[in-house]
Amino acid sequence: MAITGSCLCGAVTYQIQGQLRDARSCHCSTCRKAFSAPASAYALVDPKEFTWASGKDLLSTYESNKDAGLQFCRICGSTLCGTYKGQIHGVTLGCTEGDLNIKFGMHIFVSDKAAWETLPDDNVPRYEEGPPTNT
């Protein structure tokens, strides 16, 4: 069964014919600003399994560095996915539809978390910087 997602206004939708993997919560200052939240909720996807179902022409891309960026709806501003070297890298879990039966596997960049944020007692591995290189 396909995983689907959409932006807040519903103009941009996507499908994933596969599984999400390596769900994570990133606590860096860039993610706080990009998601207007204490941290991001993000999972990786195989770019060959991802397709835009509608509204691709309504996407804007912000490249936060040379190889990586975020794509968001120009109408409502929802951040839908991340890109790496021009390909879809992962999706924001807040824009997915239904129960994905996925859990966070890591908290990353916890050394950069906001002073006002309290990390949950969830027994999920925490990394001061980025994820281990094998994820």
Contacts in CASP RR format, 6 or more apart in sequence:
PFRMAT RR
TARGET T0000
AUTHOR 0000-0000-0000
METHOD contacts of the structure
MODEL  1
MAITGSCLCGAVTYQIQGQLRDARSCHCSTCRKAFSAPASAYALVDPKEF
TWASGKDLLSTYESNKDAGLQFCRICGSTLCGTYKGQIHGVTLGCTEGDL
NIKFGMHIFVSDKAAWETLPDDNVPRYEEGPPTNT
2 15 0 8 1.000
2 16 0 8 1.000
2 17 0 8 1.000
2 18 0 8 1.000
3 15 0 8 1.000
3 16 0 8 1.000
3 18 0 8 1.000
3 19 0 8 1.000
3 20 0 8 1.000
3 96 0 8 1.000
3 97 0 8 1.000
3 100 0 8 1.000
4 13 0 8 1.000
4 14 0 8 1.000
4 15 0 8 1.000
4 16 0 8 1.000
4 53 0 8 1.000
4 96 0 8 1.000
4 97 0 8 1.000
5 13 0 8 1.000
5 14 0 8 1.000
5 15 0 8 1.000
5 80 0 8 1.000
5 91 0 8 1.000
5 95 0 8 1.000
5 96 0 8 1.000
5 97 0 8 1.000
6 12 0 8 1.000
6 13 0 8 1.000
6 14 0 8 1.000
6 95 0 8 1.000
6 97 0 8 1.000
7 13 0 8 1.000
7 72 0 8 1.000
7 73 0 8 1.000
7 75 0 8 1.000
7 76 0 8 1.000
7 77 0 8 1.000
7 78 0 8 1.000
7 80 0 8 1.000
7 95 0 8 1.000
8 73 0 8 1.000
8 76 0 8 1.000
8 77 0 8 1.000
8 78 0 8 1.000
9 73 0 8 1.000
9 75 0 8 1.000
9 76 0 8 1.000
9 78 0 8 1.000
10 73 0 8 1.000
10 76 0 8 1.000
11 54 0 8 1.000
11 55 0 8 1.000
11 58 0 8 1.000
11 73 0 8 1.000
11 75 0 8 1.000
11 76 0 8 1.000
12 52 0 8 1.000
12 54 0 8 1.000
12 55 0 8 1.000
12 56 0 8 1.000
12 58 0 8 1.000
12 59 0 8 1.000
12 73 0 8 1.000
12 78 0 8 1.000
12 80 0 8 1.000
13 52 0 8 1.000
13 53 0 8 1.000
13 54 0 8 1.000
13 55 0 8 1.000
14 50 0 8 1.000
14 51 0 8 1.000
14 52 0 8 1.000
14 53 0 8 1.000
14 80 0 8 1.000
14 81 0 8 1.000
14 91 0 8 1.000
15 50 0 8 1.000
15 51 0 8 1.000
15 53 0 8 1.000
16 45 0 8 1.000
16 49 0 8 1.000
16 50 0 8 1.000
16 51 0 8 1.000
16 91 0 8 1.000
17 49 0 8 1.000
17 51 0 8 1.000
18 45 0 8 1.000
18 46 0 8 1.000
18 49 0 8 1.000
20 43 0 8 1.000
20 44 0 8 1.000
20 45 0 8 1.000
20 90 0 8 1.000
20 91 0 8 1.000
20 96 0 8 1.000
20 100 0 8 1.000
20 102 0 8 1.000
21 43 0 8 1.000
21 44 0 8 1.000
21 45 0 8 1.000
22 43 0 8 1.000
22 44 0 8 1.000
22 105 0 8 1.000
22 106 0 8 1.000
22 131 0 8 1.000
22 135 0 8 1.000
23 41 0 8 1.000
23 42 0 8 1.000
23 43 0 8 1.000
23 93 0 8 1.000
23 102 0 8 1.000
23 103 0 8 1.000
23 104 0 8 1.000
23 105 0 8 1.000
24 40 0 8 1.000
24 42 0 8 1.000
24 43 0 8 1.000
24 104 0 8 1.000
24 105 0 8 1.000
24 106 0 8 1.000
24 107 0 8 1.000
24 108 0 8 1.000
24 131 0 8 1.000
25 39 0 8 1.000
25 40 0 8 1.000
25 41 0 8 1.000
25 42 0 8 1.000
25 104 0 8 1.000
25 106 0 8 1.000
25 107 0 8 1.000
25 108 0 8 1.000
25 124 0 8 1.000
26 39 0 8 1.000
26 40 0 8 1.000
26 42 0 8 1.000
26 107 0 8 1.000
26 108 0 8 1.000
26 109 0 8 1.000
27 38 0 8 1.000
27 39 0 8 1.000
27 107 0 8 1.000
27 108 0 8 1.000
27 109 0 8 1.000
27 110 0 8 1.000
27 112 0 8 1.000
27 113 0 8 1.000
27 114 0 8 1.000
27 117 0 8 1.000
27 119 0 8 1.000
28 108 0 8 1.000
28 109 0 8 1.000
28 112 0 8 1.000
29 112 0 8 1.000
29 114 0 8 1.000
30 64 0 8 1.000
31 37 0 8 1.000
31 39 0 8 1.000
31 40 0 8 1.000
31 109 0 8 1.000
32 38 0 8 1.000
32 39 0 8 1.000
32 114 0 8 1.000
34 40 0 8 1.000
34 62 0 8 1.000
34 64 0 8 1.000
34 70 0 8 1.000
34 79 0 8 1.000
35 41 0 8 1.000
35 79 0 8 1.000
35 92 0 8 1.000
38 113 0 8 1.000
38 114 0 8 1.000
38 117 0 8 1.000
39 107 0 8 1.000
39 113 0 8 1.000
39 117 0 8 1.000
40 92 0 8 1.000
41 92 0 8 1.000
41 93 0 8 1.000
41 94 0 8 1.000
41 104 0 8 1.000
42 82 0 8 1.000
42 90 0 8 1.000
42 91 0 8 1.000
42 92 0 8 1.000
42 93 0 8 1.000
43 90 0 8 1.000
43 91 0 8 1.000
43 93 0 8 1.000
43 102 0 8 1.000
44 89 0 8 1.000
44 90 0 8 1.000
45 81 0 8 1.000
45 88 0 8 1.000
45 89 0 8 1.000
45 90 0 8 1.000
45 91 0 8 1.000
47 87 0 8 1.000
47 88 0 8 1.000
47 89 0 8 1.000
50 81 0 8 1.000
50 88 0 8 1.000
50 90 0 8 1.000
50 91 0 8 1.000
52 59 0 8 1.000
58 73 0 8 1.000
58 74 0 8 1.000
58 75 0 8 1.000
59 71 0 8 1.000
59 72 0 8 1.000
59 73 0 8 1.000
59 74 0 8 1.000
59 80 0 8 1.000
60 71 0 8 1.000
60 72 0 8 1.000
60 73 0 8 1.000
60 74 0 8 1.000
61 69 0 8 1.000
61 70 0 8 1.000
61 71 0 8 1.000
61 83 0 8 1.000
62 69 0 8 1.000
62 70 0 8 1.000
62 71 0 8 1.000
62 72 0 8 1.000
63 69 0 8 1.000
63 83 0 8 1.000
64 70 0 8 1.000
67 84 0 8 1.000
67 85 0 8 1.000
67 86 0 8 1.000
68 82 0 8 1.000
68 83 0 8 1.000
68 84 0 8 1.000
68 89 0 8 1.000
69 82 0 8 1.000
69 83 0 8 1.000
69 84 0 8 1.000
70 79 0 8 1.000
70 81 0 8 1.000
70 82 0 8 1.000
70 83 0 8 1.000
71 79 0 8 1.000
71 80 0 8 1.000
71 81 0 8 1.000
71 82 0 8 1.000
71 83 0 8 1.000
72 78 0 8 1.000
72 79 0 8 1.000
72 80 0 8 1.000
73 80 0 8 1.000
78 92 0 8 1.000
78 95 0 8 1.000
79 92 0 8 1.000
79 95 0 8 1.000
80 91 0 8 1.000
80 92 0 8 1.000
80 95 0 8 1.000
81 88 0 8 1.000
81 89 0 8 1.000
81 90 0 8 1.000
81 91 0 8 1.000
81 92 0 8 1.000
82 88 0 8 1.000
82 89 0 8 1.000
82 90 0 8 1.000
82 91 0 8 1.000
82 92 0 8 1.000
83 89 0 8 1.000
93 100 0 8 1.000
93 102 0 8 1.000
103 124 0 8 1.000
104 122 0 8 1.000
104 124 0 8 1.000
105 124 0 8 1.000
105 125 0 8 1.000
106 124 0 8 1.000
106 125 0 8 1.000
106 126 0 8 1.000
106 127 0 8 1.000
106 131 0 8 1.000
106 135 0 8 1.000
107 119 0 8 1.000
107 124 0 8 1.000
107 125 0 8 1.000
107 126 0 8 1.000
107 127 0 8 1.000
108 127 0 8 1.000
108 129 0 8 1.000
108 130 0 8 1.000
108 131 0 8 1.000
109 127 0 8 1.000
109 128 0 8 1.000
109 129 0 8 1.000
109 130 0 8 1.000
110 119 0 8 1.000
110 126 0 8 1.000
110 127 0 8 1.000
110 128 0 8 1.000
111 128 0 8 1.000
111 129 0 8 1.000
113 119 0 8 1.000
119 126 0 8 1.000
END
